[in-house]
Protein backbone atom coordinates (compact mmCIF):
# COMPACT_ATOMS: atom_id res chain seq x y z
CA UNK A 1 0.00 0.00 0.00
CA UNK A 2 1.04 3.58 -0.57
CA UNK A 3 0.53 6.39 1.90
CA UNK A 4 -0.49 9.62 0.24
CA UNK A 5 -0.82 13.08 1.77
CA UNK A 6 -4.11 14.86 1.18
CA UNK A 7 -4.30 18.63 0.80
CA UNK A 8 -4.66 18.88 4.54
CA UNK A 9 -1.46 16.90 5.11
CA UNK A 10 -3.31 13.89 6.51
CA UNK A 11 -2.21 10.45 5.40
CA UNK A 12 -4.72 8.23 3.68
CA UNK A 13 -4.34 4.72 2.30
CA UNK A 14 -4.92 4.43 -1.43
CA UNK A 15 -4.64 1.52 -3.81
CA UNK A 16 -1.08 0.36 -4.30
CA UNK A 17 0.53 1.50 -7.57
CA UNK A 18 1.99 -2.01 -7.80
CA UNK A 19 -1.52 -3.45 -7.66
CA UNK A 20 -2.50 -1.29 -10.62
CA UNK A 21 0.48 -2.63 -12.58
CA UNK A 22 -0.31 -6.23 -11.61
CA UNK A 23 -3.86 -5.69 -12.84
CA UNK A 24 -2.50 -4.36 -16.12
CA UNK A 25 -0.27 -7.43 -16.53
CA UNK A 26 -3.13 -9.79 -15.74
CA UNK A 27 -5.39 -8.04 -18.24
CA UNK A 28 -2.68 -8.20 -20.89
CA UNK A 29 -2.18 -11.91 -20.20
CA UNK A 30 -5.91 -12.57 -20.38
CA UNK A 31 -6.16 -10.79 -23.72
CA UNK A 32 -3.29 -12.85 -25.09
CA UNK A 33 -1.21 -9.71 -25.65
CA UNK A 34 2.32 -10.46 -26.83
CA UNK A 35 4.71 -11.03 -23.94
CA UNK A 36 7.48 -8.51 -23.52
CA UNK A 37 5.41 -5.44 -24.40
CA UNK A 38 5.27 -4.02 -20.85
CA UNK A 39 7.87 -1.82 -19.16
CA UNK A 40 7.59 -0.89 -15.47
CA UNK A 41 9.86 1.83 -14.08
CA UNK A 42 9.86 3.06 -10.48
CA UNK A 43 10.97 6.67 -9.94
CA UNK A 44 10.02 7.50 -6.34
CA UNK A 45 12.92 7.70 -3.91
CA UNK A 46 13.14 4.57 -1.78
CA UNK A 47 15.58 2.32 0.06
CA UNK A 48 17.99 0.10 -1.89
CA UNK A 49 16.36 -3.24 -2.67
CA UNK A 50 12.78 -2.03 -3.13
CA UNK A 51 12.56 -2.78 -6.85
CA UNK A 52 13.97 -6.31 -6.71
CA UNK A 53 12.90 -7.41 -3.22
CA UNK A 54 9.44 -5.88 -3.03
CA UNK A 55 8.14 -4.92 -6.47
CA UNK A 56 9.49 -7.73 -8.64
CA UNK A 57 7.87 -10.59 -6.62
CA UNK A 58 4.53 -8.75 -6.63
CA UNK A 59 4.65 -8.33 -10.41
CA UNK A 60 5.74 -11.92 -11.01
CA UNK A 61 2.65 -13.20 -9.18
CA UNK A 62 0.98 -12.72 -12.55
CA UNK A 63 2.94 -15.73 -13.80
CA UNK A 64 5.10 -13.64 -16.12
CA UNK A 65 8.87 -13.55 -15.79
CA UNK A 66 10.84 -10.35 -15.33
CA UNK A 67 13.33 -9.75 -18.13
CA UNK A 68 11.42 -11.92 -20.58
CA UNK A 69 7.70 -11.25 -20.33
CA UNK A 70 7.93 -7.75 -18.82
CA UNK A 71 10.77 -5.37 -18.00
CA UNK A 72 11.43 -3.73 -14.64
CA UNK A 73 13.83 -0.91 -13.76
CA UNK A 74 14.44 1.89 -11.29
CA UNK A 75 15.20 5.42 -12.47
CA UNK A 76 15.08 8.05 -9.71
CA UNK A 77 13.30 11.28 -10.38
CA UNK A 78 15.43 14.42 -10.38
CA UNK A 79 13.26 17.47 -9.82
CA UNK A 80 14.37 20.84 -8.52
CA UNK A 81 11.27 23.04 -8.09
CA UNK A 82 11.93 26.65 -8.97
CA UNK A 83 15.08 25.88 -10.97
CA UNK A 84 14.93 28.00 -14.11
CA UNK A 85 17.70 26.12 -15.92
CA UNK A 86 17.33 22.42 -15.19
CA UNK A 87 13.97 20.77 -15.81
CA UNK A 88 13.13 17.08 -16.22
CA UNK A 89 13.81 17.20 -19.95
CA UNK A 90 17.42 18.43 -19.73
CA UNK A 91 18.52 16.70 -16.51
CA UNK A 92 20.62 13.51 -16.87
CA UNK A 93 18.78 10.31 -15.97
CA UNK A 94 20.14 7.27 -14.12
CA UNK A 95 18.62 3.88 -15.04
CA UNK A 96 19.19 0.45 -13.49
CA UNK A 97 17.22 -2.60 -14.61
CA UNK A 98 16.71 -6.03 -13.06
CA UNK A 99 18.44 -7.55 -16.10
CA UNK A 100 20.68 -6.04 -18.79
CA UNK A 101 17.76 -6.14 -21.21
CA UNK A 102 15.54 -4.33 -18.69
CA UNK A 103 18.18 -1.61 -18.44
CA UNK A 104 18.51 -1.27 -22.20
CA UNK A 105 14.76 -1.04 -22.80
CA UNK A 106 14.19 1.48 -20.00
CA UNK A 107 17.15 3.58 -21.17
CA UNK A 108 15.85 3.51 -24.75
CA UNK A 109 12.49 4.81 -23.56
CA UNK A 110 14.04 7.75 -21.72
CA UNK A 111 16.40 8.53 -24.60
CA UNK A 112 13.41 9.09 -26.86
CA UNK A 113 11.85 11.75 -24.61
CA UNK A 114 14.77 13.48 -22.87
CA UNK A 115 17.32 15.96 -24.13
CA UNK A 116 19.92 14.79 -21.61
CA UNK A 117 22.26 11.81 -21.24
CA UNK A 118 20.94 8.54 -19.79
CA UNK A 119 23.44 6.95 -17.41
CA UNK A 120 23.07 3.16 -17.15
CA UNK A 121 24.00 1.31 -13.96
CA UNK A 122 24.23 -2.41 -13.30
CA UNK A 123 21.20 -2.88 -11.04
CA UNK A 124 18.15 -1.17 -9.55
CA UNK A 125 19.88 -1.19 -6.14
CA UNK A 126 22.69 0.99 -7.51
CA UNK A 127 20.17 3.47 -8.88
CA UNK A 128 18.20 3.44 -5.61
CA UNK A 129 21.33 4.01 -3.54
CA UNK A 130 22.65 6.81 -5.74
CA UNK A 131 19.40 8.74 -5.27
CA UNK A 132 19.64 8.30 -1.51
CA UNK A 133 23.25 9.51 -1.76
CA UNK A 134 22.18 12.66 -3.64
CA UNK A 135 19.65 13.63 -0.98
CA UNK A 136 21.70 12.48 2.01
CA UNK A 137 24.69 14.46 0.73
CA UNK A 138 22.59 17.61 0.89
CA UNK A 139 21.04 16.72 4.23
CA UNK A 140 24.39 16.06 5.91
CA UNK A 141 26.01 19.22 4.57
CA UNK A 142 23.00 21.33 5.56
CA UNK A 143 23.23 19.75 9.01
CA UNK A 144 26.86 20.90 9.22
CA UNK A 145 25.89 24.45 8.30
CA UNK A 146 22.99 24.43 10.76
CA UNK A 147 25.30 23.37 13.58
CA UNK A 148 27.84 26.02 12.61
CA UNK A 149 25.02 28.59 12.50
CA UNK A 150 24.15 27.82 16.11
CA UNK A 151 27.82 28.04 17.13
CA UNK A 152 28.37 31.28 15.21
CA UNK A 153 25.34 32.79 16.92
CA UNK A 154 26.87 32.08 20.32
CA UNK A 155 30.22 33.47 19.18
CA UNK A 156 28.70 36.62 17.69
CA UNK A 157 29.82 35.68 14.15
CA UNK A 158 27.69 36.18 11.04
CA UNK A 159 27.30 32.71 9.47
CA UNK A 160 26.10 34.18 6.16
CA UNK A 161 29.28 36.23 5.79
CA UNK A 162 31.32 33.14 6.69
CA UNK A 163 29.67 31.13 3.91
CA UNK A 164 30.10 33.95 1.38
CA UNK A 165 33.79 34.15 2.22
CA UNK A 166 34.27 30.37 2.02
CA UNK A 167 32.65 30.08 -1.40
CA UNK A 168 35.19 32.49 -2.84
CA UNK A 169 37.48 29.44 -2.97
CA UNK A 170 37.23 28.15 -6.57
CA UNK A 171 37.78 24.48 -5.67
CA UNK A 172 37.10 22.03 -2.85
CA UNK A 173 34.11 23.85 -1.40
CA UNK A 174 30.40 23.95 -2.19
CA UNK A 175 28.15 26.41 -0.39
CA UNK A 176 25.23 25.10 1.66
CA UNK A 177 22.84 27.22 3.69
CA UNK A 178 20.71 26.79 6.83
CA UNK A 179 17.55 24.71 6.26
CA UNK A 180 16.28 22.29 5.07
CA UNK A 181 12.67 21.66 4.21
CA UNK A 182 10.54 19.87 1.67
CA UNK A 183 9.25 16.41 1.01
CA UNK A 184 12.63 14.87 0.01
CA UNK A 185 15.74 16.17 1.76
CA UNK A 186 14.50 15.88 5.39
CA UNK A 187 12.84 12.48 4.86
CA UNK A 188 14.74 10.31 2.38
CA UNK A 189 17.82 9.63 4.57
CA UNK A 190 15.53 7.83 7.02
CA UNK A 191 14.93 5.14 4.37
CA UNK A 192 18.63 4.34 4.32
CA UNK A 193 18.95 4.40 8.12
CA UNK A 194 16.08 1.92 8.39
CA UNK A 195 17.53 -0.39 5.74
CA UNK A 196 21.02 -0.21 7.26
CA UNK A 197 19.73 -1.80 10.47
CA UNK A 198 19.07 -5.03 8.56
CA UNK A 199 22.83 -5.24 8.14
CA UNK A 200 23.66 -4.33 11.74
CA UNK A 201 24.90 -0.90 10.66
CA UNK A 202 24.18 2.41 12.38
CA UNK A 203 24.31 5.49 10.13
CA UNK A 204 25.52 7.78 12.90
CA UNK A 205 26.54 10.77 10.76
CA UNK A 206 23.28 10.75 8.81
CA UNK A 207 21.14 10.46 11.92
CA UNK A 208 23.10 13.18 13.73
CA UNK A 209 22.56 15.59 10.86
CA UNK A 210 18.83 14.83 10.85
CA UNK A 211 18.61 15.51 14.58
CA UNK A 212 20.34 18.86 14.10
CA UNK A 213 18.09 19.82 11.20
CA UNK A 214 14.92 18.76 13.02
CA UNK A 215 15.61 21.08 15.93
CA UNK A 216 16.33 24.21 13.85
CA UNK A 217 12.76 25.58 14.05
CA UNK A 218 12.99 25.54 17.85
CA UNK A 219 16.39 27.23 17.68
CA UNK A 220 14.95 29.98 15.45
CA UNK A 221 12.15 30.60 17.94
CA UNK A 222 14.69 30.73 20.80
CA UNK A 223 16.58 33.42 18.86
CA UNK A 224 13.35 35.31 18.30
CA UNK A 225 12.64 35.22 22.04
CA UNK A 226 16.11 36.60 22.80
CA UNK A 227 15.65 39.43 20.32
CA UNK A 228 12.29 40.34 21.84
CA UNK A 229 13.86 40.31 25.30
CA UNK A 230 16.42 42.92 24.26
CA UNK A 231 13.47 45.24 23.59
CA UNK A 232 11.86 44.30 26.92
CA UNK A 233 9.11 42.32 25.20
CA UNK A 234 7.84 38.86 26.02
CA UNK A 235 7.23 36.15 23.46
CA UNK A 236 3.87 35.55 25.10
CA UNK A 237 1.51 38.02 23.46
CA UNK A 238 4.04 39.38 20.96
CA UNK A 239 2.80 40.06 17.43
CA UNK A 240 5.08 38.20 15.05
CA UNK A 241 4.88 38.36 11.27
CA UNK A 242 6.41 35.36 9.48
CA UNK A 243 7.51 35.92 5.88
CA UNK A 244 7.19 32.72 3.85
CA UNK A 245 5.75 29.27 4.58
CA UNK A 246 6.88 27.46 1.40
CA UNK A 247 9.76 25.07 2.01
CA UNK A 248 11.84 26.72 -0.70
CA UNK A 249 12.27 30.03 -2.46
CA UNK A 250 9.79 30.95 -5.20
CA UNK A 251 7.58 27.85 -5.10
CA UNK A 252 4.11 27.11 -3.71
CA UNK A 253 4.97 23.78 -2.06
CA UNK A 254 4.77 23.81 1.74
CA UNK A 255 5.12 20.07 2.45
CA UNK A 256 7.42 19.44 5.42
CA UNK A 257 8.26 23.15 5.50
CA UNK A 258 10.22 24.10 8.62
CA UNK A 259 8.46 27.48 8.51
CA UNK A 260 5.24 25.76 9.59
CA UNK A 261 7.06 24.23 12.56
CA UNK A 262 8.38 27.68 13.42
CA UNK A 263 4.81 29.01 13.44
CA UNK A 264 3.65 26.11 15.62
CA UNK A 265 6.44 26.72 18.14
CA UNK A 266 5.72 30.47 18.22
CA UNK A 267 2.05 29.80 18.87
CA UNK A 268 2.91 27.24 21.55
CA UNK A 269 4.82 29.97 23.37
CA UNK A 270 1.87 32.35 23.22
CA UNK A 271 2.81 34.56 20.28
CA UNK A 272 0.17 36.16 18.06
CA UNK A 273 1.38 34.92 14.67
CA UNK A 274 0.45 36.05 11.18
CA UNK A 275 2.21 35.27 7.93
CA UNK A 276 2.66 36.55 4.41
CA UNK A 277 3.60 34.39 1.45
CA UNK A 278 2.74 35.49 -2.12
CA UNK A 279 3.08 31.86 -3.26
CA UNK A 280 1.03 30.26 -0.47
CA UNK A 281 -1.97 32.45 0.44
CA UNK A 282 -3.34 29.74 2.75
CA UNK A 283 -2.46 26.21 3.83
CA UNK A 284 -3.76 23.12 5.61
CA UNK A 285 -1.15 20.75 6.94
CA UNK A 286 -1.42 17.93 9.47
CA UNK A 287 -4.48 19.33 11.19
CA UNK A 288 -3.27 22.93 11.07
CA UNK A 289 -4.83 25.56 8.82
CA UNK A 290 -3.95 29.21 8.35
CA UNK A 291 -4.60 32.08 5.95
CA UNK A 292 -1.93 34.66 5.32
CA UNK A 293 -2.38 38.41 5.18
CA UNK A 294 -3.32 39.51 1.63
CA UNK A 295 -0.51 42.04 1.18
CA UNK A 296 2.73 43.07 2.79
CA UNK A 297 1.87 46.62 3.82
CA UNK A 298 3.62 49.23 5.91
CA UNK A 299 0.80 48.96 8.44
CA UNK A 300 1.31 45.18 8.80
CA UNK A 301 5.02 45.66 9.35
CA UNK A 302 4.57 48.45 11.90
CA UNK A 303 2.06 46.42 13.88
CA UNK A 304 4.50 43.52 14.25
CA UNK A 305 6.82 43.33 17.23
CA UNK A 306 9.08 41.07 15.20
CA UNK A 307 9.34 40.02 11.55
CA UNK A 308 10.89 36.60 10.80
CA UNK A 309 12.04 35.75 7.28
CA UNK A 310 11.57 31.99 6.95
CA UNK A 311 11.48 31.70 3.14
CA UNK A 312 13.52 34.11 1.00
CA UNK A 313 11.09 34.64 -1.89
CA UNK A 314 12.55 36.95 -4.52
CA UNK A 315 9.22 38.74 -4.97
CA UNK A 316 9.17 39.87 -1.34
CA UNK A 317 10.76 43.31 -1.00
CA UNK A 318 13.19 42.81 1.86
CA UNK A 319 14.46 46.40 1.52
CA UNK A 320 10.90 47.58 2.19
CA UNK A 321 10.71 45.29 5.22
CA UNK A 322 13.99 46.63 6.64
CA UNK A 323 12.93 50.21 6.04
Buried (B, 14 or more C-beta within 10 A) or exposed (E): EEEEBEEEBEEEEEEEBBEEBBEBBBEBBEEEEEEBEBBBBBBEBBBBBBBBEBBBEEBBEBEBEBBEBBBBBBBBEBEEBBEEEEEBEEBEBBBBBBBEBBBBBBBEBBBEEBEBEBBBBEBBBBBBBBBBEBBBBBBBBBBBBBBBBBEBBEEEEEBEEBBEEEEEEEEEEEEBBBBBBBBBBBBBBBBBBEBBEEEEEEBEEBBBBBEBBBBBBBBBBBBBBEBBEEEEBEBEEBBBBBBBBBBBBBBBBBBBBBBBBBBBBBBEBEBBBBBBBBBBBEBBBBEEEBEBBEEBEEEBBEEBBBBBBBBEBEEBEEEEBEE
